[in-house]
Amino acid sequence: MAAIIHTVHSIWKARNTLHFILDRVSLHAQKSTIISLVALIGNRSQGYCLQSDKLLLDNFHVSPGYRHFKEIIEVTWKALTARWVKANIDGFVKASLASCGDIFCDYRGTFLGTFASNLGDVTVFEAELTGILMAMEYAIAHSWHNLWIECDSSSDVLAFKNVDIIPFRLRNR
């Protein structure tokens, strides 16, 4: 991002120098300025990069900071058998405002629909659980009788085994 910002700024500054001051602009000087500014910002950054970014960072003289992962798990879409619809569900909470959303695909991976809903002040558990319930309602409304539900919350899956952990306001739904 710093490279883009400094490049655009240098182009704008060089254009103004040519247009208003009627002075020559050295391409080498502009390139050196961009590289030094990006290196200054990049080396002060506390972000992390991927191993694949090393060549780019080397060109800007930025020392890469690597994040060490415990384990990398490959996630791929797995096809279902015919007549099944897959719902991928996610819930999100930020600053006491929650939302949930679903994406529906058929067994060939064809997009069938999606929705998102603002939920107000609820927990992440409730947001994910509401997403599951809304996915079921959406499937019923579209006459999809074979629904495969995927979400990243194991506690929401457990809610279907133990009704006592479902919040009271969601039990009737």
N, C-alpha and C positions, 0 to 999 in steps of 0.2 A: 504494500500500500504506500509506503514511504517513497519507493522508487517512482511510482506513478505520479504522486503529488509533486515531488521535486522535478520530475521531467516536464510535467505540464507547466509548472511555475517557471522553469528555465526557458521553455519555448516562448511563453508569454513575455518574459523579461527581454529575451533576445529580439522578439518581434517589435516591442516598444522601443528598444535601443535603435534598431534599424529604421523604424518609421519616424520617431520623434527627434532623436539625437543625430541621426544620419551618420552613425558611426558603424564600423565593421564589428562583426561578432565572430569570435573564434570558436569553431565547433569543438576543438580539443579542450578549450577552457570550459565550455559548457558541460562537456562530458565529465571532466575532472570535478567540477562543482557538484554535479549530480551524484557521482560516486562518493565523494567525501561527505556530503550531507546524508546520504542513505547509510553510509557506514557509521556516522555519528549516531543517528537515530537507532539503527539496527543493533549496534553493540550495547546500547542502553536499554533495549527492550528486554522484558522479562518473559516474553512468550516462548513457545516451543516450536520446533519445526520437525518436519519429517526428513528422513535420510535422503529422500529423492530431491529435496530442495538444496542440497549441499552445493551443487554446481552453480546455481543461481546466486546463492549467498557468497560463494567464493569470488564471483565476478564483482560483487559490491564490497568486498573486503569486510564482510560481516561474519563474526564468529557464531556458528550455529549453537543453539541450546537444544539438546535432545531430551525428549520425555521418554522415560523408560516404562514400558508397559509390562505388566505381569504376564498377560496372555492376550494374544490377538485371536479373535474368533471370526472366521469367515461366515458372513451372513448372506445367504442367497435365497431367491424365491424358489419354492418347490411347488411343482405343478400338482394339482389335485386330480382326483378321478372325475370323470364326467358328471355333470349335474350338480357339482358343489360350487359354492360361492365362498370366497375367503374375505374376511373382514379384518383389516389391520387397525388396531385401536390404540389411541394414546391420549393420556390426560396430562394436564399441565397446570401448575399453580405458580403465580408470581405476584408478590405483594398482595396477598389475600384475594386475588382474582383468579378464578379457575376457568378452564375450558377443556373441552374434549373434542375429538374428531375421529372419523372413521373413513377408510378407503375400501371400496369393494371391487374385487376382480373375480372373473369366472375361472374355471379350471384351465383355460388357455392363457390366462394372464390379461385378458381383455378388461379394460376399465369399465365398470358398471355404474359407479356413482360414488359420491362422497358427501359428507356433511361435517360441519363444525358447529359447536354450540358454546355460548358463554354460560357459565354456571353460577357465577357470583362467588361468595365466600364459603368454599368447601375445601376439604383436605384433598391431597393427591389421590388417596385411596378412593374417596367418593367420586372424584372426577373420572378416574379410570373405570370404576364400577358403573357409573352413569353412562360412559361410552359403550360399555358392553351391553347394557340394557337398551340403549338407543339403537345399537346395531341390530339387536334382536327385533325391535319394533320396526326398524327400516326393512329388514328381511321379510317380516310378515306382511308389511304393506306392499312389497313387490312380489309376493308369492314365491319367495326363495325358501324352500323347505329343508335344504341341506346347507347349513351354514357352518363354516370353519372359522373360529374366532382365534385371533392371535393378539396378544398384548404383552407388555414387558413387566407386568406386575403379578408375581406369584401369589400375593395375598388376595388379589381379586379372584383368582382361580379358586383359592381355598374358600372364598365366600360362598361358592355354590355347594361346597361340602358341609359347611357349618353356618347355618342361617344366623346364629347368634352374633357373628361379627359384622353382619350387614347393618348399617345405620338404620334406625327405625323409620326415618322418612322415605327410605328407598325400598323397604320390605314389601309394601303393597304393589309397587310398580313391578 
